[in-house]
Amino acid sequence: MLATLFYAVEACEYGDIWRPWCVDALRRIAELSKIKAVEEFRKALEFFPSTDAFRATVDNVWNEMMHTLPFSGMQ
């Protein structure tokens, strides 16, 4: 689930209506998985197929998850 949501976040443009939902869902899965740091997030994602481009965005996605408010629903 973690990798799928990570790829979903990366597939959404920043203005996409689905991006906040994907970021919030990814944050919740990380919390349930007890992932508390970007290094743990990166390590968890290493188990899944990826590309250099996706691996380069892990820190950015982590920062987005940590610095955006939880999603409250579609408007």
C-alpha positions in Angstrom: 0.0 0.0 0.0 2.8 2.4 0.9 4.5 2.1 -2.5 1.2 2.3 -4.4 0.3 5.5 -2.6 3.8 6.9 -3.1 3.5 6.3 -6.9 0.0 7.9 -6.8 1.3 11.0 -5.2 4.0 11.3 -7.8 1.5 10.7 -10.6 -0.6 13.7 -9.4 0.3 17.2 -10.4 0.5 19.7 -7.5 -2.8 21.3 -8.5 -4.6 17.9 -9.0 -7.7 17.6 -6.8 -6.6 14.0 -5.8 -3.1 14.9 -4.6 -4.1 16.0 -1.1 -6.1 12.8 -0.7 -3.1 10.7 -1.8 -0.7 12.6 0.5 -3.0 12.2 3.5 -3.5 8.5 2.8 0.2 8.0 2.4 0.8 9.8 5.7 -1.7 7.5 7.5 -0.1 4.4 6.1 3.3 5.6 7.2 1.9 6.3 10.7 0.3 2.8 10.8 3.7 1.4 9.7 5.4 3.3 12.5 7.6 5.2 10.0 8.8 8.3 11.7 11.7 9.6 9.6 12.6 10.0 6.0 15.3 7.4 6.3 12.7 4.8 7.4 10.4 5.9 4.6 13.2 5.5 2.1 14.2 2.1 3.5 10.6 0.8 3.3 10.3 1.9 -0.3 13.5 0.1 -1.3 11.6 -3.2 -1.2 9.5 -2.2 -4.2 10.4 -1.7 -7.8 11.4 1.8 -8.6 13.4 4.0 -10.8 16.1 6.6 -10.1 13.6 9.3 -10.8 11.2 8.0 -8.1 14.0 7.4 -5.6 15.1 11.0 -6.1 11.6 12.3 -5.0 11.3 10.4 -1.7 12.6 13.3 0.4 10.2 15.7 -1.4 7.2 13.5 -0.9 8.2 13.0 2.8 8.4 16.7 3.3 5.0 17.2 1.7 3.5 14.6 3.9 5.0 16.2 7.0 4.2 19.8 6.1 0.6 19.7 4.8 -2.5 19.6 6.9 -4.4 16.3 7.0 -7.0 16.1 4.2 -10.6 16.8 5.3 -12.5 15.6 2.2 -13.3 16.5 -1.3 -14.9 19.9 -1.8 
